[in-house]
Amino acid sequence: MIELGILFGVLVAAALVLLFVLLRRNNSRTENVDGILIEQARRIQVQSDHATWRAGTVDGHLPTRRDHYRP
């Protein structure tokens, strides 16, 4: 019985720590020009990577209607 109390105590403590961390982050965005330029460059790079490495480009063919997994 003591073990269950310790287990639930640890789980509650972990949940409280996670809640504190998520609330403390405040979801702030970058406010200076350098940060905005870095975010813009990374977003453009991600778009380029998605176009380069999608399944049709890598395999040399486009997915057919039988492909059940299409992201």
Backbone bond lengths (Angstrom), bond angles and torsions (degrees), N, CA, C in turn:
res aa  C-N    CA-C-N  psi(-1)  N-CA   C-N-CA  omega(-1)  CA-C   N-CA-C  phi
1 M - - - 1.446 - - 1.533 111.20 -
2 I 1.300 115.59 -37.43 1.460 119.57 178.38 1.525 109.98 -65.37
3 E 1.344 115.75 -36.94 1.460 119.54 -179.91 1.525 111.31 -61.79
4 L 1.344 116.31 -40.26 1.466 119.71 178.37 1.529 111.04 -64.27
5 G 1.312 116.58 -40.08 1.459 120.32 177.47 1.519 111.71 -62.28
6 I 1.333 115.93 -41.99 1.463 119.96 177.82 1.522 110.35 -65.39
7 L 1.340 116.82 -43.58 1.462 121.06 179.75 1.524 111.24 -60.07
8 F 1.325 116.62 -49.59 1.462 119.33 -179.68 1.529 111.38 -67.12
9 G 1.316 117.33 -33.92 1.459 120.72 176.37 1.517 111.65 -62.83
10 V 1.338 116.25 -42.97 1.464 120.46 178.10 1.525 110.50 -65.73
11 L 1.333 117.27 -41.29 1.468 120.35 178.87 1.531 111.40 -63.62
12 V 1.311 117.33 -42.49 1.465 120.64 179.15 1.527 110.01 -66.10
13 A 1.335 116.84 -41.23 1.465 120.08 178.60 1.527 110.76 -62.48
14 A 1.335 117.21 -42.13 1.466 120.65 178.69 1.527 110.55 -64.02
15 A 1.328 117.05 -41.31 1.463 120.46 179.00 1.531 110.81 -63.91
16 L 1.320 117.32 -39.89 1.465 120.19 178.81 1.524 111.84 -66.76
17 V 1.326 116.77 -39.10 1.465 119.98 177.67 1.522 110.19 -63.89
18 L 1.336 117.14 -44.85 1.465 120.33 178.63 1.527 111.26 -62.43
19 L 1.309 116.90 -41.88 1.458 120.76 178.38 1.525 110.85 -62.61
20 F 1.320 116.81 -42.90 1.466 121.04 178.34 1.525 111.14 -61.86
21 V 1.322 117.20 -43.81 1.467 121.00 -179.12 1.523 110.39 -64.52
22 L 1.336 117.09 -43.90 1.464 119.96 -179.08 1.527 112.05 -66.60
23 L 1.309 117.62 -37.76 1.461 119.78 179.37 1.524 111.85 -73.76
24 R 1.320 117.56 -29.27 1.461 121.50 -178.27 1.522 112.08 -74.40
25 R 1.341 117.23 -26.43 1.467 120.70 -176.78 1.518 112.40 -61.37
26 N 1.303 117.88 -36.74 1.467 124.16 174.52 1.525 113.28 67.23
27 N 1.314 118.63 5.89 1.466 123.29 176.28 1.530 112.46 46.37
28 S 1.311 116.44 45.01 1.460 119.81 -179.05 1.523 110.43 -77.95
29 R 1.309 115.52 147.74 1.460 121.57 177.86 1.520 108.72 -102.76
30 T 1.301 114.47 165.22 1.453 120.01 178.42 1.526 109.52 -69.89
31 E 1.311 116.35 134.83 1.451 119.77 -176.08 1.519 113.65 -111.55
32 N 1.333 118.41 -16.96 1.457 118.11 -179.35 1.525 110.50 -96.65
33 V 1.307 116.70 163.84 1.461 122.33 -173.51 1.523 111.48 -66.36
34 D 1.334 117.09 -39.29 1.465 119.63 -179.08 1.525 111.30 -60.71
35 G 1.326 116.48 -44.04 1.461 120.21 179.78 1.519 111.97 -64.76
36 I 1.313 116.93 -39.70 1.465 120.64 179.13 1.526 110.45 -65.17
37 L 1.323 117.25 -40.69 1.468 120.43 178.15 1.525 111.32 -65.74
38 I 1.332 117.51 -38.12 1.466 120.82 177.24 1.519 110.04 -64.44
39 E 1.340 117.38 -45.16 1.464 120.71 178.40 1.525 111.16 -61.26
40 Q 1.317 117.52 -41.09 1.458 121.38 -179.64 1.527 110.49 -65.11
41 A 1.327 117.80 -43.25 1.466 121.14 179.58 1.522 110.94 -64.18
42 R 1.323 117.25 -40.45 1.468 119.85 179.28 1.521 111.33 -68.35
43 R 1.336 117.28 -37.63 1.463 119.84 178.61 1.524 110.72 -64.62
44 I 1.318 117.20 -41.30 1.468 121.28 177.78 1.522 110.34 -65.00
45 Q 1.345 117.63 -40.13 1.461 121.28 178.66 1.524 111.19 -64.54
46 V 1.323 117.37 -40.21 1.465 120.79 178.67 1.520 110.43 -64.84
47 Q 1.323 117.80 -42.57 1.463 120.29 178.11 1.520 110.89 -61.64
48 S 1.310 116.97 -40.41 1.459 121.28 178.01 1.521 111.04 -65.64
49 D 1.333 116.89 -42.31 1.467 120.61 179.29 1.520 111.43 -64.13
50 H 1.331 117.14 -39.63 1.466 119.78 178.63 1.527 110.68 -63.04
51 A 1.305 117.03 -40.64 1.462 120.05 179.77 1.523 111.19 -69.65
52 T 1.331 117.45 -34.43 1.459 121.26 -177.26 1.518 112.02 -75.93
53 W 1.326 117.41 -39.57 1.463 120.80 -170.49 1.521 113.85 -105.43
54 R 1.320 119.24 13.34 1.462 118.83 177.35 1.525 109.83 -68.44
55 A 1.303 118.40 164.34 1.467 123.60 -170.29 1.524 112.59 -59.57
56 G 1.315 118.39 -41.20 1.459 120.34 -178.30 1.509 112.88 -64.75
57 T 1.297 117.11 -34.54 1.456 120.53 -179.64 1.519 111.37 -75.54
58 V 1.318 117.23 -40.71 1.464 121.34 -176.74 1.519 110.99 -72.97
59 D 1.325 117.53 -45.67 1.462 121.09 -175.77 1.521 112.90 -83.59
60 G 1.298 118.22 -18.63 1.450 120.97 -179.62 1.517 113.53 88.66
61 H 1.327 117.66 5.65 1.468 120.19 176.82 1.520 108.87 -146.25
62 L 1.303 115.55 158.24 1.452 120.80 178.35 1.521 109.86 -87.88
63 P 1.332 118.35 152.33 1.457 120.38 177.81 1.529 110.95 -64.65
64 T 1.315 116.53 143.50 1.461 121.24 179.33 1.519 109.79 -94.47
65 R 1.311 115.83 -179.79 1.455 119.88 179.76 1.521 111.62 -69.29
66 R 1.329 118.03 -20.23 1.459 120.56 179.82 1.521 112.59 -79.20
67 D 1.315 117.69 -15.76 1.458 119.85 179.00 1.525 108.62 -69.90
68 H 1.331 116.04 115.59 1.457 119.77 -178.13 1.517 111.47 -80.21
69 Y 1.320 116.08 -27.80 1.459 118.94 179.56 1.518 108.92 -98.51
70 R 1.319 115.77 107.04 1.469 121.12 175.94 1.515 107.45 -132.02
71 P 1.319 117.64 108.59 1.472 119.87 -177.63 1.511 112.54 -66.90
